[in-house]
Amino acid sequence: QRKEPGLCISDFLNPVGEKMDYVGFFSVTSGPRVRNIAERWKEEGEYLKSHVLFSLALELAEGLAEKTHMLMSEKWGFPDAADFTMQERFKA
């Protein structure tokens, strides 16, 4: 992080040789061809269709990432509070 407190992911891990620690990574997608279809529609002048498809795909991927994050957090024993706002989530 460029702002204070200037932390990175390694600041949240146990030192080597101490208690075993884990890091979870995941990647989400709305499908391998969404960009190609949206670009084709854009080239064909179908700007609204292109924008709608790309926007829906982006929101779908974001939603899947949030759901995956929630499931991982719950599984590892530190779920977000029910009233956790998106702003609070971004700061976490």
C-alpha positions as CSV (number, residue, x, y, z in Angstrom):
1,Q,0.0,0.0,0.0
2,R,1.3,3.4,-0.9
3,K,-0.6,5.0,2.0
4,E,0.0,4.4,5.7
5,P,0.3,1.9,7.2
6,G,2.1,0.7,4.1
7,L,1.2,-3.0,4.5
8,C,1.5,-5.8,2.0
9,I,0.1,-9.4,2.1
10,S,3.3,-10.7,3.7
11,D,2.6,-8.5,6.8
12,F,-0.4,-10.7,7.5
13,L,1.4,-14.0,7.5
14,N,3.1,-15.9,10.3
15,P,6.9,-15.9,10.3
16,V,8.6,-18.9,8.7
17,G,9.0,-21.7,11.1
18,E,6.1,-20.7,13.3
19,K,2.5,-21.8,13.1
20,M,1.4,-23.0,9.6
21,D,-0.2,-20.2,7.6
22,Y,-2.3,-20.1,4.4
23,V,-3.0,-17.7,1.6
24,G,-6.0,-18.1,-0.7
25,F,-6.0,-16.9,-4.3
26,F,-8.7,-17.2,-6.8
27,S,-9.6,-15.9,-10.3
28,V,-13.0,-15.4,-11.7
29,T,-14.3,-15.0,-15.2
30,S,-17.6,-14.6,-17.0
31,G,-16.4,-16.8,-19.8
32,P,-13.6,-16.9,-22.4
33,R,-15.5,-15.4,-25.3
34,V,-17.3,-12.4,-23.7
35,R,-14.7,-9.9,-24.8
36,N,-14.6,-11.3,-28.4
37,I,-18.4,-11.0,-28.7
38,A,-18.5,-7.5,-27.2
39,E,-15.7,-6.3,-29.5
40,R,-17.4,-7.8,-32.6
41,W,-20.6,-6.1,-31.7
42,K,-18.8,-2.8,-31.2
43,E,-17.1,-3.2,-34.6
44,E,-20.5,-3.9,-36.1
45,G,-21.9,-0.7,-34.6
46,E,-23.9,-2.4,-32.0
47,Y,-22.6,-0.2,-29.2
48,L,-25.5,-0.7,-26.8
49,K,-25.4,-4.5,-27.1
50,S,-21.6,-4.5,-26.7
51,H,-21.7,-2.2,-23.6
52,V,-24.5,-4.2,-22.0
53,L,-22.8,-7.5,-22.5
54,F,-19.4,-6.2,-21.2
55,S,-21.1,-4.5,-18.2
56,L,-23.1,-7.6,-17.3
57,A,-20.0,-9.8,-17.6
58,L,-18.0,-7.4,-15.4
59,E,-20.7,-7.3,-12.7
60,L,-21.1,-11.1,-12.9
61,A,-17.3,-11.6,-12.3
62,E,-17.3,-9.0,-9.5
63,G,-20.3,-10.7,-7.8
64,L,-18.6,-14.1,-8.1
65,A,-15.4,-12.7,-6.6
66,E,-17.4,-11.3,-3.7
67,K,-19.2,-14.6,-3.1
68,T,-16.0,-16.6,-3.3
69,H,-14.3,-14.2,-0.9
70,M,-17.3,-14.5,1.5
71,L,-17.2,-18.3,1.4
72,M,-13.5,-18.5,1.9
73,S,-13.7,-16.1,4.9
74,E,-16.5,-18.1,6.5
75,K,-14.7,-21.4,5.9
76,W,-11.5,-20.0,7.5
77,G,-13.4,-18.6,10.5
78,F,-13.4,-14.9,10.0
79,P,-16.6,-13.9,8.2
80,D,-17.6,-10.3,7.5
81,A,-20.3,-8.8,9.7
82,A,-23.8,-8.9,8.2
83,D,-23.8,-5.1,8.0
84,F,-20.4,-4.8,6.5
85,T,-20.5,-2.0,3.8
86,M,-18.6,-2.2,0.5
87,Q,-16.4,0.8,1.6
88,E,-15.5,-1.2,4.8
89,R,-14.8,-4.3,2.7
90,F,-12.4,-2.3,0.4
91,K,-10.5,-1.0,3.4
92,A,-10.2,-4.4,5.0
